[in-house]
Amino acid sequence: MHNGLIMDLAILLLLIILIAALLPVWPYSKKWGYRPSGAVGALLVILLFLFVFFRPGA
């Protein structure tokens, strides 16, 4: 159970870092718009939903 929690937190941290990297405030990503960060944000919301409501063994 402890290893699963560490893996879940690592994935959440990775998605948060991806959102920060894809926000269109950086010079290399201004022309991308909000689509890449929106897609990663949607994945983060889905993962959070699954993390909160569908924990095995809880």
Phi and psi in degrees as a GROMACS rama.xvg file:
@    title "Ramachandran Plot"
@    xaxis  label "Phi"
@    yaxis  label "Psi"
@TYPE xy
-65.0096  -39.5121  HIS-2
-65.4889  -36.4436  ASN-3
-65.0498  -38.0572  GLY-4
-66.4817  -41.2135  LEU-5
-63.636  -41.7175  ILE-6
-65.418  -41.6815  MET-7
-61.9132  -44.2557  ASP-8
-66.4251  -35.5777  LEU-9
-65.2502  -40.5056  ALA-10
-66.5107  -42.7289  ILE-11
-61.3813  -43.0354  LEU-12
-63.2445  -41.4063  LEU-13
-61.9756  -42.9226  LEU-14
-66.1044  -37.4196  LEU-15
-65.5948  -40.8325  ILE-16
-64.4584  -40.0382  ILE-17
-62.5516  -40.7724  LEU-18
-61.6681  -44.3432  ILE-19
-63.5928  -36.8213  ALA-20
-73.4509  -28.4554  ALA-21
-94.5057  -5.99593  LEU-22
-61.5351  140.397  LEU-23
-78.7499  37.6914  PRO-24
-101.455  -14.0423  VAL-25
-84.5058  146.563  TRP-26
-57.7045  -37.332  PRO-27
-74.6959  -16.3319  TYR-28
-117.082  8.9885  SER-29
-63.7215  -37.2756  LYS-30
-77.7156  -9.14326  LYS-31
-74.073  -29.4838  TRP-32
81.3159  -158.001  GLY-33
-97.9847  1.38108  TYR-34
-62.7704  -50.3485  ARG-35
-61.2635  -45.0824  PRO-36
-70.0802  -30.879  SER-37
-66.0751  -39.6583  GLY-38
-65.9967  -44.0813  ALA-39
-67.5395  -36.4341  VAL-40
-63.048  -40.0994  GLY-41
-63.9219  -40.8631  ALA-42
-62.4102  -38.4139  LEU-43
-64.5416  -41.7915  LEU-44
-64.2472  -43.4096  VAL-45
-62.8944  -44.5687  ILE-46
-64.1112  -41.0195  LEU-47
-62.7523  -41.4645  LEU-48
-60.325  -46.9301  PHE-49
-65.5212  -38.1186  LEU-50
-64.1164  -38.4151  PHE-51
-80.6741  -43.183  VAL-52
-99.6114  -18.0886  PHE-53
-127.068  54.626  PHE-54
-83.244  120.948  ARG-55
-68.4475  135.822  PRO-56
80.0243  5.85351  GLY-57
